[in-house]
C-alpha cells in the first residue's frame, strides 16, 4: 500500500516521545511489511489542512493518523470522503475509536500492529452530514466539556483532573431541555438532561465504547430530566457499565434519528467526537454502514 503517516506533534503522548525515532520506527516496520510510506510531523493547528491536502494525492491507498480523538475523528471523515483506508495511532487521552478497533493503546505497538494488519470495512455516523466515529451528544456531556474547556491544563493528567472537576460541576447543576425526536416514523416529545448517539451501541465499558462498529446501527440514548442526585446515580451506573439499566435512560438501536429542539437558543452546544460545537435546532443523525475503510490487526475478525 502507498501510505502517508501524519502525526500531530502536539498530541498528548507525542509530546514526550522522541518523534524522530518514532517516525524512523514507523518507516522501518511499514517498509519491512511491504508498504511504501512517508511520515510527516505537523502541529495541531495545521493537521486537518495537511491531512486534507494529502488525501487529494492521486494513488494514495491509506492515511495513517496519529493524535488524540479530535485528530482521529477528522482523519476518519477525510478518509471516508476520499475512499481511502485509515490507520489509527492513538496518542490522546481517551483514544475511544482505537479502543473500538481493538488496537494497542501503546503508540509503538500500534504502529507494529498496523504494519502487519489488513483493511476492514466499519461503520461511520454523521450529524447533519458531519461525520463522527464515536459519539454525538447534547446536554450533560456538552455542559461538562464547556466547563472543562474553561479550565487550564497542560498534561494528560491535568486534562483528567479537569474532566473530574467539570463532571462535579455538571452533577451540581444539570441541564434540562425539551426535544422532539423521530425514529422509525414515530415522533415523541420529552424533557431530558442528555441525548447521545453513538457509532453502534455502547458496550459495558465505563468509557462508553462500542464493542462492535460493524452492526450498522446508531446507539441512541436519552436521559430524563434529573435532579443532582439523579445525575450522580446515572454517573455511578455508567461507571459500573450499567448505563442501559438506569431507570431514567431510554436506549435503542436505530439507523437514523431526527432531533428537533423547539426552544431555540443561540448558545446551545453539542459535542461531536469530543469537540464542542454550536448545535442547530434540527439535527439528522445517520449511520453509514460499512463505508469507512480502516486498517486493523491481522486477527481482528477472530477477536
URKA-V186765 format. One record per run of one state. SS is the DSSP state (2 for helix, 1 for strand, 0 for the rest). FROM is the first residue (numbers start at 1). TO is the last residue. If there is no record, write none. Layout:
BEGIN
ss=(SS SS)
from=(FROM FROM)
to=(TO TO)
END
This chain:
BEGIN
ss=(0 1 0 2 0 2 0 1 0 2 0 1 0 2 0 1 0 2 0 2 0 1 0 1 0 1 2 0 2 0 1 0 1 0 1 0 1 0 1 0 2 0 2 0 1 0 1 0 1 0 1 0 1 0 2 0)
from=(1 2 9 13 17 19 33 36 43 44 56 62 68 69 83 85 91 96 101 107 116 118 128 130 133 135 140 150 156 173 177 184 186 200 202 203 210 211 218 225 228 240 243 246 249 255 256 261 269 273 275 279 282 297 300 303)
to=(1 8 12 16 18 32 35 42 43 55 61 67 68 82 84 90 95 100 106 115 117 127 129 132 134 139 149 155 172 176 183 185 199 201 202 209 210 217 224 227 239 242 245 248 254 255 260 268 272 274 278 281 296 299 302 303)
END
